[in-house]
Amino acid sequence: MSAVADIFDRDGDGYIDYYEFVAALHPNKDAYKPITDADKIEDEVTRQVAKCKCAKRFQVEQIGDNKY
């Protein structure tokens, strides 16, 4: 399983994000890669929110550029 995860986790950060997953499943297609800082921030916010194990989760919404 570790070897498979290494193939999917192209940037080596220990996580398989959506873009890495799509790129591994469709290696001949150019997967969308977050290019701007705003894209990277949105990806990280999504990743952190997914880690929440709270009994009552609050909705995280983007209210402006780089503001959640």
mmCIF file of the N, C-alpha and C atoms, coordinates in Angstrom:
data_MODEL
# 
_entry.id   MODEL 
# 
loop_
_atom_site.group_PDB 
_atom_site.id 
_atom_site.type_symbol 
_atom_site.label_atom_id 
_atom_site.label_alt_id 
_atom_site.label_comp_id 
_atom_site.label_asym_id 
_atom_site.label_entity_id 
_atom_site.label_seq_id 
_atom_site.pdbx_PDB_ins_code 
_atom_site.Cartn_x 
_atom_site.Cartn_y 
_atom_site.Cartn_z 
_atom_site.occupancy 
_atom_site.B_iso_or_equiv 
_atom_site.pdbx_formal_charge 
_atom_site.auth_seq_id 
_atom_site.auth_comp_id 
_atom_site.auth_asym_id 
_atom_site.auth_atom_id 
_atom_site.pdbx_PDB_model_num 
ATOM 1   N N  . MET A 1 1  ? 0.831   -1.195 0.000   1.00 0.00 ? 1  MET A N  1 
ATOM 2   C CA . MET A 1 1  ? 0.000   0.000  0.000   1.00 0.00 ? 1  MET A CA 1 
ATOM 3   C C  . MET A 1 1  ? 0.874   1.256  0.000   1.00 0.00 ? 1  MET A C  1 
ATOM 4   N N  . SER A 1 2  ? 1.975   1.190  0.711   1.00 0.00 ? 2  SER A N  1 
ATOM 5   C CA . SER A 1 2  ? 2.881   2.334  0.763   1.00 0.00 ? 2  SER A CA 1 
ATOM 6   C C  . SER A 1 2  ? 3.451   2.656  -0.619  1.00 0.00 ? 2  SER A C  1 
ATOM 7   N N  . ALA A 1 3  ? 3.769   1.622  -1.385  1.00 0.00 ? 3  ALA A N  1 
ATOM 8   C CA . ALA A 1 3  ? 4.312   1.834  -2.735  1.00 0.00 ? 3  ALA A CA 1 
ATOM 9   C C  . ALA A 1 3  ? 3.279   2.490  -3.642  1.00 0.00 ? 3  ALA A C  1 
ATOM 10  N N  . VAL A 1 4  ? 2.018   2.086  -3.496  1.00 0.00 ? 4  VAL A N  1 
ATOM 11  C CA . VAL A 1 4  ? 0.940   2.694  -4.291  1.00 0.00 ? 4  VAL A CA 1 
ATOM 12  C C  . VAL A 1 4  ? 0.761   4.158  -3.890  1.00 0.00 ? 4  VAL A C  1 
ATOM 13  N N  . ALA A 1 5  ? 0.785   4.424  -2.596  1.00 0.00 ? 5  ALA A N  1 
ATOM 14  C CA . ALA A 1 5  ? 0.642   5.804  -2.124  1.00 0.00 ? 5  ALA A CA 1 
ATOM 15  C C  . ALA A 1 5  ? 1.776   6.673  -2.648  1.00 0.00 ? 5  ALA A C  1 
ATOM 16  N N  . ASP A 1 6  ? 2.968   6.138  -2.713  1.00 0.00 ? 6  ASP A N  1 
ATOM 17  C CA . ASP A 1 6  ? 4.110   6.900  -3.233  1.00 0.00 ? 6  ASP A CA 1 
ATOM 18  C C  . ASP A 1 6  ? 3.911   7.282  -4.697  1.00 0.00 ? 6  ASP A C  1 
ATOM 19  N N  . ILE A 1 7  ? 3.263   6.408  -5.463  1.00 0.00 ? 7  ILE A N  1 
ATOM 20  C CA . ILE A 1 7  ? 3.004   6.712  -6.874  1.00 0.00 ? 7  ILE A CA 1 
ATOM 21  C C  . ILE A 1 7  ? 1.999   7.859  -6.989  1.00 0.00 ? 7  ILE A C  1 
ATOM 22  N N  . PHE A 1 8  ? 0.975   7.849  -6.145  1.00 0.00 ? 8  PHE A N  1 
ATOM 23  C CA . PHE A 1 8  ? -0.060  8.883  -6.195  1.00 0.00 ? 8  PHE A CA 1 
ATOM 24  C C  . PHE A 1 8  ? 0.431   10.210 -5.611  1.00 0.00 ? 8  PHE A C  1 
ATOM 25  N N  . ASP A 1 9  ? 1.199   10.168 -4.541  1.00 0.00 ? 9  ASP A N  1 
ATOM 26  C CA . ASP A 1 9  ? 1.657   11.384 -3.842  1.00 0.00 ? 9  ASP A CA 1 
ATOM 27  C C  . ASP A 1 9  ? 2.883   11.941 -4.541  1.00 0.00 ? 9  ASP A C  1 
ATOM 28  N N  . ARG A 1 10 ? 2.666   12.671 -5.619  1.00 0.00 ? 10 ARG A N  1 
ATOM 29  C CA . ARG A 1 10 ? 3.774   13.155 -6.452  1.00 0.00 ? 10 ARG A CA 1 
ATOM 30  C C  . ARG A 1 10 ? 4.630   14.226 -5.792  1.00 0.00 ? 10 ARG A C  1 
ATOM 31  N N  . ASP A 1 11 ? 4.029   15.045 -4.933  1.00 0.00 ? 11 ASP A N  1 
ATOM 32  C CA . ASP A 1 11 ? 4.831   16.100 -4.311  1.00 0.00 ? 11 ASP A CA 1 
ATOM 33  C C  . ASP A 1 11 ? 5.439   15.665 -2.979  1.00 0.00 ? 11 ASP A C  1 
ATOM 34  N N  . GLY A 1 12 ? 5.136   14.447 -2.533  1.00 0.00 ? 12 GLY A N  1 
ATOM 35  C CA . GLY A 1 12 ? 5.770   13.895 -1.336  1.00 0.00 ? 12 GLY A CA 1 
ATOM 36  C C  . GLY A 1 12 ? 5.367   14.544 -0.027  1.00 0.00 ? 12 GLY A C  1 
ATOM 37  N N  . ASP A 1 13 ? 4.184   15.179 0.016   1.00 0.00 ? 13 ASP A N  1 
ATOM 38  C CA . ASP A 1 13 ? 3.771   15.853 1.248   1.00 0.00 ? 13 ASP A CA 1 
ATOM 39  C C  . ASP A 1 13 ? 3.020   14.933 2.220   1.00 0.00 ? 13 ASP A C  1 
ATOM 40  N N  . GLY A 1 14 ? 2.849   13.666 1.843   1.00 0.00 ? 14 GLY A N  1 
ATOM 41  C CA . GLY A 1 14 ? 2.155   12.725 2.719   1.00 0.00 ? 14 GLY A CA 1 
ATOM 42  C C  . GLY A 1 14 ? 0.654   12.671 2.499   1.00 0.00 ? 14 GLY A C  1 
ATOM 43  N N  . TYR A 1 15 ? 0.156   13.456 1.554   1.00 0.00 ? 15 TYR A N  1 
ATOM 44  C CA . TYR A 1 15 ? -1.266  13.484 1.236   1.00 0.00 ? 15 TYR A CA 1 
ATOM 45  C C  . TYR A 1 15 ? -1.449  13.249 -0.260  1.00 0.00 ? 15 TYR A C  1 
ATOM 46  N N  . ILE A 1 16 ? -2.550  12.632 -0.621  1.00 0.00 ? 16 ILE A N  1 
ATOM 47  C CA . ILE A 1 16 ? -2.907  12.499 -2.025  1.00 0.00 ? 16 ILE A CA 1 
ATOM 48  C C  . ILE A 1 16 ? -4.063  13.452 -2.264  1.00 0.00 ? 16 ILE A C  1 
ATOM 49  N N  . ASP A 1 17 ? -3.786  14.576 -2.915  1.00 0.00 ? 17 ASP A N  1 
ATOM 50  C CA . ASP A 1 17 ? -4.856  15.532 -3.168  1.00 0.00 ? 17 ASP A CA 1 
ATOM 51  C C  . ASP A 1 17 ? -5.591  15.166 -4.458  1.00 0.00 ? 17 ASP A C  1 
ATOM 52  N N  . TYR A 1 18 ? -6.633  15.875 -4.736  1.00 0.00 ? 18 TYR A N  1 
ATOM 53  C CA . TYR A 1 18 ? -7.474  15.592 -5.894  1.00 0.00 ? 18 TYR A CA 1 
ATOM 54  C C  . TYR A 1 18 ? -6.662  15.571 -7.183  1.00 0.00 ? 18 TYR A C  1 
ATOM 55  N N  . TYR A 1 19 ? -5.784  16.533 -7.345  1.00 0.00 ? 19 TYR A N  1 
ATOM 56  C CA . TYR A 1 19 ? -5.036  16.677 -8.585  1.00 0.00 ? 19 TYR A CA 1 
ATOM 57  C C  . TYR A 1 19 ? -4.053  15.519 -8.772  1.00 0.00 ? 19 TYR A C  1 
ATOM 58  N N  . GLU A 1 20 ? -3.417  15.111 -7.694  1.00 0.00 ? 20 GLU A N  1 
ATOM 59  C CA . GLU A 1 20 ? -2.514  13.962 -7.764  1.00 0.00 ? 20 GLU A CA 1 
ATOM 60  C C  . GLU A 1 20 ? -3.301  12.689 -8.082  1.00 0.00 ? 20 GLU A C  1 
ATOM 61  N N  . PHE A 1 21 ? -4.476  12.548 -7.484  1.00 0.00 ? 21 PHE A N  1 
ATOM 62  C CA . PHE A 1 21 ? -5.318  11.387 -7.711  1.00 0.00 ? 21 PHE A CA 1 
ATOM 63  C C  . PHE A 1 21 ? -5.729  11.299 -9.184  1.00 0.00 ? 21 PHE A C  1 
ATOM 64  N N  . VAL A 1 22 ? -6.219  12.406 -9.728  1.00 0.00 ? 22 VAL A N  1 
ATOM 65  C CA . VAL A 1 22 ? -6.645  12.435 -11.131 1.00 0.00 ? 22 VAL A CA 1 
ATOM 66  C C  . VAL A 1 22 ? -5.459  12.179 -12.060 1.00 0.00 ? 22 VAL A C  1 
ATOM 67  N N  . ALA A 1 23 ? -4.319  12.781 -11.755 1.00 0.00 ? 23 ALA A N  1 
ATOM 68  C CA . ALA A 1 23 ? -3.138  12.597 -12.595 1.00 0.00 ? 23 ALA A CA 1 
ATOM 69  C C  . ALA A 1 23 ? -2.683  11.143 -12.597 1.00 0.00 ? 23 ALA A C  1 
ATOM 70  N N  . ALA A 1 24 ? -2.808  10.449 -11.478 1.00 0.00 ? 24 ALA A N  1 
ATOM 71  C CA . ALA A 1 24 ? -2.406  9.046  -11.406 1.00 0.00 ? 24 ALA A CA 1 
ATOM 72  C C  . ALA A 1 24 ? -3.389  8.155  -12.164 1.00 0.00 ? 24 ALA A C  1 
ATOM 73  N N  . LEU A 1 25 ? -4.667  8.505  -12.141 1.00 0.00 ? 25 LEU A N  1 
ATOM 74  C CA . LEU A 1 25 ? -5.663  7.694  -12.843 1.00 0.00 ? 25 LEU A CA 1 
ATOM 75  C C  . LEU A 1 25 ? -5.668  7.940  -14.343 1.00 0.00 ? 25 LEU A C  1 
ATOM 76  N N  . HIS A 1 26 ? -5.332  9.147  -14.742 1.00 0.00 ? 26 HIS A N  1 
ATOM 77  C CA . HIS A 1 26 ? -5.314  9.521  -16.157 1.00 0.00 ? 26 HIS A CA 1 
ATOM 78  C C  . HIS A 1 26 ? -3.962  10.138 -16.494 1.00 0.00 ? 26 HIS A C  1 
ATOM 79  N N  . PRO A 1 27 ? -2.905  9.325  -16.569 1.00 0.00 ? 27 PRO A N  1 
ATOM 80  C CA . PRO A 1 27 ? -1.561  9.888  -16.760 1.00 0.00 ? 27 PRO A CA 1 
ATOM 81  C C  . PRO A 1 27 ? -1.357  10.590 -18.097 1.00 0.00 ? 27 PRO A C  1 
ATOM 82  N N  . ASN A 1 28 ? -2.198  10.309 -19.094 1.00 0.00 ? 28 ASN A N  1 
ATOM 83  C CA . ASN A 1 28 ? -2.026  10.944 -20.398 1.00 0.00 ? 28 ASN A CA 1 
ATOM 84  C C  . ASN A 1 28 ? -2.697  12.306 -20.489 1.00 0.00 ? 28 ASN A C  1 
ATOM 85  N N  . LYS A 1 29 ? -3.567  12.604 -19.530 1.00 0.00 ? 29 LYS A N  1 
ATOM 86  C CA . LYS A 1 29 ? -4.243  13.899 -19.525 1.00 0.00 ? 29 LYS A CA 1 
ATOM 87  C C  . LYS A 1 29 ? -3.487  14.852 -18.607 1.00 0.00 ? 29 LYS A C  1 
ATOM 88  N N  . ASP A 1 30 ? -3.490  16.112 -18.979 1.00 0.00 ? 30 ASP A N  1 
ATOM 89  C CA . ASP A 1 30 ? -2.899  17.126 -18.107 1.00 0.00 ? 30 ASP A CA 1 
ATOM 90  C C  . ASP A 1 30 ? -3.911  17.469 -17.030 1.00 0.00 ? 30 ASP A C  1 
ATOM 91  N N  . ALA A 1 31 ? -3.614  17.107 -15.796 1.00 0.00 ? 31 ALA A N  1 
ATOM 92  C CA . ALA A 1 31 ? -4.517  17.407 -14.680 1.00 0.00 ? 31 ALA A CA 1 
ATOM 93  C C  . ALA A 1 31 ? -4.385  18.883 -14.324 1.00 0.00 ? 31 ALA A C  1 
ATOM 94  N N  . TYR A 1 32 ? -5.491  19.464 -13.872 1.00 0.00 ? 32 TYR A N  1 
ATOM 95  C CA . TYR A 1 32 ? -5.456  20.844 -13.408 1.00 0.00 ? 32 TYR A CA 1 
ATOM 96  C C  . TYR A 1 32 ? -4.543  20.927 -12.201 1.00 0.00 ? 32 TYR A C  1 
ATOM 97  N N  . LYS A 1 33 ? -3.620  21.821 -12.230 1.00 0.00 ? 33 LYS A N  1 
ATOM 98  C CA . LYS A 1 33 ? -2.725  22.045 -11.099 1.00 0.00 ? 33 LYS A CA 1 
ATOM 99  C C  . LYS A 1 33 ? -2.983  23.443 -10.565 1.00 0.00 ? 33 LYS A C  1 
ATOM 100 N N  . PRO A 1 34 ? -3.073  23.566 -9.256  1.00 0.00 ? 34 PRO A N  1 
ATOM 101 C CA . PRO A 1 34 ? -3.253  24.917 -8.705  1.00 0.00 ? 34 PRO A CA 1 
ATOM 102 C C  . PRO A 1 34 ? -2.018  25.758 -9.006  1.00 0.00 ? 34 PRO A C  1 
ATOM 103 N N  . ILE A 1 35 ? -2.213  26.859 -9.700  1.00 0.00 ? 35 ILE A N  1 
ATOM 104 C CA . ILE A 1 35 ? -1.072  27.667 -10.090 1.00 0.00 ? 35 ILE A CA 1 
ATOM 105 C C  . ILE A 1 35 ? -0.932  28.906 -9.218  1.00 0.00 ? 35 ILE A C  1 
ATOM 106 N N  . THR A 1 36 ? -2.043  29.503 -8.913  1.00 0.00 ? 36 THR A N  1 
ATOM 107 C CA . THR A 1 36 ? -1.985  30.749 -8.154  1.00 0.00 ? 36 THR A CA 1 
ATOM 108 C C  . THR A 1 36 ? -1.930  30.455 -6.657  1.00 0.00 ? 36 THR A C  1 
ATOM 109 N N  . ASP A 1 37 ? -1.520  31.449 -5.907  1.00 0.00 ? 37 ASP A N  1 
ATOM 110 C CA . ASP A 1 37 ? -1.512  31.320 -4.454  1.00 0.00 ? 37 ASP A CA 1 
ATOM 111 C C  . ASP A 1 37 ? -2.923  31.095 -3.932  1.00 0.00 ? 37 ASP A C  1 
ATOM 112 N N  . ALA A 1 38 ? -3.914  31.746 -4.564  1.00 0.00 ? 38 ALA A N  1 
ATOM 113 C CA . ALA A 1 38 ? -5.304  31.583 -4.145  1.00 0.00 ? 38 ALA A CA 1 
ATOM 114 C C  . ALA A 1 38 ? -5.748  30.132 -4.309  1.00 0.00 ? 38 ALA A C  1 
ATOM 115 N N  . ASP A 1 39 ? -5.357  29.492 -5.409  1.00 0.00 ? 39 ASP A N  1 
ATOM 116 C CA . ASP A 1 39 ? -5.688  28.082 -5.625  1.00 0.00 ? 39 ASP A CA 1 
ATOM 117 C C  . ASP A 1 39 ? -5.040  27.203 -4.564  1.00 0.00 ? 39 ASP A C  1 
ATOM 118 N N  . LYS A 1 40 ? -3.793  27.491 -4.243  1.00 0.00 ? 40 LYS A N  1 
ATOM 119 C CA . LYS A 1 40 ? -3.081  26.703 -3.236  1.00 0.00 ? 40 LYS A CA 1 
ATOM 120 C C  . LYS A 1 40 ? -3.710  26.870 -1.852  1.00 0.00 ? 40 LYS A C  1 
ATOM 121 N N  . ILE A 1 41 ? -4.118  28.106 -1.537  1.00 0.00 ? 41 ILE A N  1 
ATOM 122 C CA . ILE A 1 41 ? -4.765  28.374 -0.245  1.00 0.00 ? 41 ILE A CA 1 
ATOM 123 C C  . ILE A 1 41 ? -6.098  27.638 -0.175  1.00 0.00 ? 41 ILE A C  1 
ATOM 124 N N  . GLU A 1 42 ? -6.878  27.690 -1.244  1.00 0.00 ? 42 GLU A N  1 
ATOM 125 C CA . GLU A 1 42 ? -8.169  26.997 -1.257  1.00 0.00 ? 42 GLU A CA 1 
ATOM 126 C C  . GLU A 1 42 ? -7.978  25.492 -1.072  1.00 0.00 ? 42 GLU A C  1 
ATOM 127 N N  . ASP A 1 43 ? -6.986  24.919 -1.728  1.00 0.00 ? 43 ASP A N  1 
ATOM 128 C CA . ASP A 1 43 ? -6.694  23.485 -1.573  1.00 0.00 ? 43 ASP A CA 1 
ATOM 129 C C  . ASP A 1 43 ? -6.320  23.153 -0.138  1.00 0.00 ? 43 ASP A C  1 
ATOM 130 N N  . GLU A 1 44 ? -5.505  24.001 0.480   1.00 0.00 ? 44 GLU A N  1 
ATOM 131 C CA . GLU A 1 44 ? -5.077  23.740 1.857   1.00 0.00 ? 44 GLU A CA 1 
ATOM 132 C C  . GLU A 1 44 ? -6.234  23.894 2.840   1.00 0.00 ? 44 GLU A C  1 
ATOM 133 N N  . VAL A 1 45 ? -7.093  24.898 2.633   1.00 0.00 ? 45 VAL A N  1 
ATOM 134 C CA . VAL A 1 45 ? -8.267  25.065 3.495   1.00 0.00 ? 45 VAL A CA 1 
ATOM 135 C C  . VAL A 1 45 ? -9.155  23.830 3.393   1.00 0.00 ? 45 VAL A C  1 
ATOM 136 N N  . THR A 1 46 ? -9.386  23.350 2.186   1.00 0.00 ? 46 THR A N  1 
ATOM 137 C CA . THR A 1 46 ? -10.198 22.148 1.981   1.00 0.00 ? 46 THR A CA 1 
ATOM 138 C C  . THR A 1 46 ? -9.589  20.950 2.687   1.00 0.00 ? 46 THR A C  1 
ATOM 139 N N  . ARG A 1 47 ? -8.282  20.812 2.586   1.00 0.00 ? 47 ARG A N  1 
ATOM 140 C CA . ARG A 1 47 ? -7.586  19.693 3.226   1.00 0.00 ? 47 ARG A CA 1 
ATOM 141 C C  . ARG A 1 47 ? -7.701  19.766 4.752   1.00 0.00 ? 47 ARG A C  1 
ATOM 142 N N  . GLN A 1 48 ? -7.528  20.948 5.317   1.00 0.00 ? 48 GLN A N  1 
ATOM 143 C CA . GLN A 1 48 ? -7.593  21.110 6.771   1.00 0.00 ? 48 GLN A CA 1 
ATOM 144 C C  . GLN A 1 48 ? -9.015  20.889 7.296   1.00 0.00 ? 48 GLN A C  1 
ATOM 145 N N  . VAL A 1 49 ? -10.008 21.384 6.560   1.00 0.00 ? 49 VAL A N  1 
ATOM 146 C CA . VAL A 1 49 ? -11.395 21.207 6.977   1.00 0.00 ? 49 VAL A CA 1 
ATOM 147 C C  . VAL A 1 49 ? -11.753 19.716 6.968   1.00 0.00 ? 49 VAL A C  1 
ATOM 148 N N  . ALA A 1 50 ? -11.246 18.977 6.008   1.00 0.00 ? 50 ALA A N  1 
ATOM 149 C CA . ALA A 1 50 ? -11.538 17.541 5.916   1.00 0.00 ? 50 ALA A CA 1 
ATOM 150 C C  . ALA A 1 50 ? -10.983 16.771 7.111   1.00 0.00 ? 50 ALA A C  1 
ATOM 151 N N  . LYS A 1 51 ? -9.975  17.314 7.780   1.00 0.00 ? 51 LYS A N  1 
ATOM 152 C CA . LYS A 1 51 ? -9.377  16.654 8.939   1.00 0.00 ? 51 LYS A CA 1 
ATOM 153 C C  . LYS A 1 51 ? -10.222 16.797 10.206  1.00 0.00 ? 51 LYS A C  1 
ATOM 154 N N  . CYS A 1 52 ? -11.189 17.707 10.202  1.00 0.00 ? 52 CYS A N  1 
ATOM 155 C CA . CYS A 1 52 ? -11.977 17.994 11.396  1.00 0.00 ? 52 CYS A CA 1 
ATOM 156 C C  . CYS A 1 52 ? -12.758 16.774 11.860  1.00 0.00 ? 52 CYS A C  1 
ATOM 157 N N  . LYS A 1 53 ? -12.642 16.458 13.148  1.00 0.00 ? 53 LYS A N  1 
ATOM 158 C CA . LYS A 1 53 ? -13.363 15.328 13.745  1.00 0.00 ? 53 LYS A CA 1 
ATOM 159 C C  . LYS A 1 53 ? -14.365 15.828 14.795  1.00 0.00 ? 53 LYS A C  1 
ATOM 160 N N  . CYS A 1 54 ? -14.715 17.096 14.724  1.00 0.00 ? 54 CYS A N  1 
ATOM 161 C CA . CYS A 1 54 ? -15.620 17.708 15.691  1.00 0.00 ? 54 CYS A CA 1 
ATOM 162 C C  . CYS A 1 54 ? -17.012 17.090 15.608  1.00 0.00 ? 54 CYS A C  1 
ATOM 163 N N  . ALA A 1 55 ? -17.698 17.043 16.741  1.00 0.00 ? 55 ALA A N  1 
ATOM 164 C CA . ALA A 1 55 ? -19.068 16.524 16.773  1.00 0.00 ? 55 ALA A CA 1 
ATOM 165 C C  . ALA A 1 55 ? -19.996 17.430 15.968  1.00 0.00 ? 55 ALA A C  1 
ATOM 166 N N  . LYS A 1 56 ? -19.784 18.733 16.083  1.00 0.00 ? 56 LYS A N  1 
ATOM 167 C CA . LYS A 1 56 ? -20.575 19.699 15.330  1.00 0.00 ? 56 LYS A CA 1 
ATOM 168 C C  . LYS A 1 56 ? -19.633 20.496 14.437  1.00 0.00 ? 56 LYS A C  1 
ATOM 169 N N  . ARG A 1 57 ? -19.703 20.236 13.154  1.00 0.00 ? 57 ARG A N  1 
ATOM 170 C CA . ARG A 1 57 ? -18.821 20.914 12.208  1.00 0.00 ? 57 ARG A CA 1 
ATOM 171 C C  . ARG A 1 57 ? -19.502 22.156 11.656  1.00 0.00 ? 57 ARG A C  1 
ATOM 172 N N  . PHE A 1 58 ? -18.748 23.227 11.514  1.00 0.00 ? 58 PHE A N  1 
ATOM 173 C CA . PHE A 1 58 ? -19.255 24.451 10.929  1.00 0.00 ? 58 PHE A CA 1 
ATOM 174 C C  . PHE A 1 58 ? -18.881 24.474 9.453   1.00 0.00 ? 58 PHE A C  1 
ATOM 175 N N  . GLN A 1 59 ? -19.756 25.044 8.648   1.00 0.00 ? 59 GLN A N  1 
ATOM 176 C CA . GLN A 1 59 ? -19.507 25.171 7.215   1.00 0.00 ? 59 GLN A CA 1 
ATOM 177 C C  . GLN A 1 59 ? -18.434 26.231 6.984   1.00 0.00 ? 59 GLN A C  1 
ATOM 178 N N  . VAL A 1 60 ? -17.440 25.920 6.187   1.00 0.00 ? 60 VAL A N  1 
ATOM 179 C CA . VAL A 1 60 ? -16.397 26.879 5.839   1.00 0.00 ? 60 VAL A CA 1 
ATOM 180 C C  . VAL A 1 60 ? -16.685 27.364 4.427   1.00 0.00 ? 60 VAL A C  1 
ATOM 181 N N  . GLU A 1 61 ? -16.869 28.661 4.295   1.00 0.00 ? 61 GLU A N  1 
ATOM 182 C CA . GLU A 1 61 ? -17.191 29.236 3.004   1.00 0.00 ? 61 GLU A CA 1 
ATOM 183 C C  . GLU A 1 61 ? -16.181 30.332 2.659   1.00 0.00 ? 61 GLU A C  1 
ATOM 184 N N  . GLN A 1 62 ? -15.921 30.489 1.387   1.00 0.00 ? 62 GLN A N  1 
ATOM 185 C CA . GLN A 1 62 ? -15.049 31.558 0.946   1.00 0.00 ? 62 GLN A CA 1 
ATOM 186 C C  . GLN A 1 62 ? -15.884 32.829 0.846   1.00 0.00 ? 62 GLN A C  1 
ATOM 187 N N  . ILE A 1 63 ? -15.445 33.879 1.529   1.00 0.00 ? 63 ILE A N  1 
ATOM 188 C CA . ILE A 1 63 ? -16.205 35.136 1.526   1.00 0.00 ? 63 ILE A CA 1 
ATOM 189 C C  . ILE A 1 63 ? -15.506 36.221 0.720   1.00 0.00 ? 63 ILE A C  1 
ATOM 190 N N  . GLY A 1 64 ? -14.305 35.964 0.288   1.00 0.00 ? 64 GLY A N  1 
ATOM 191 C CA . GLY A 1 64 ? -13.549 36.910 -0.518  1.00 0.00 ? 64 GLY A CA 1 
ATOM 192 C C  . GLY A 1 64 ? -12.245 36.261 -0.928  1.00 0.00 ? 64 GLY A C  1 
ATOM 193 N N  . ASP A 1 65 ? -11.438 37.005 -1.650  1.00 0.00 ? 65 ASP A N  1 
ATOM 194 C CA . ASP A 1 65 ? -10.145 36.469 -2.068  1.00 0.00 ? 65 ASP A CA 1 
ATOM 195 C C  . ASP A 1 65 ? -9.321  36.091 -0.848  1.00 0.00 ? 65 ASP A C  1 
ATOM 196 N N  . ASN A 1 66 ? -9.006  34.808 -0.738  1.00 0.00 ? 66 ASN A N  1 
ATOM 197 C CA . ASN A 1 66 ? -8.177  34.262 0.343   1.00 0.00 ? 66 ASN A CA 1 
ATOM 198 C C  . ASN A 1 66 ? -8.774  34.506 1.730   1.00 0.00 ? 66 ASN A C  1 
ATOM 199 N N  . LYS A 1 67 ? -10.095 34.666 1.817   1.00 0.00 ? 67 LYS A N  1 
ATOM 200 C CA . LYS A 1 67 ? -10.772 34.870 3.095   1.00 0.00 ? 67 LYS A CA 1 
ATOM 201 C C  . LYS A 1 67 ? -11.861 33.826 3.237   1.00 0.00 ? 67 LYS A C  1 
ATOM 202 N N  . TYR A 1 68 ? -11.832 33.116 4.390   1.00 0.00 ? 68 TYR A N  1 
ATOM 203 C CA . TYR A 1 68 ? -12.784 32.024 4.615   1.00 0.00 ? 68 TYR A CA 1 
ATOM 204 C C  . TYR A 1 68 ? -13.471 32.180 5.947   1.00 0.00 ? 68 TYR A C  1 
# 
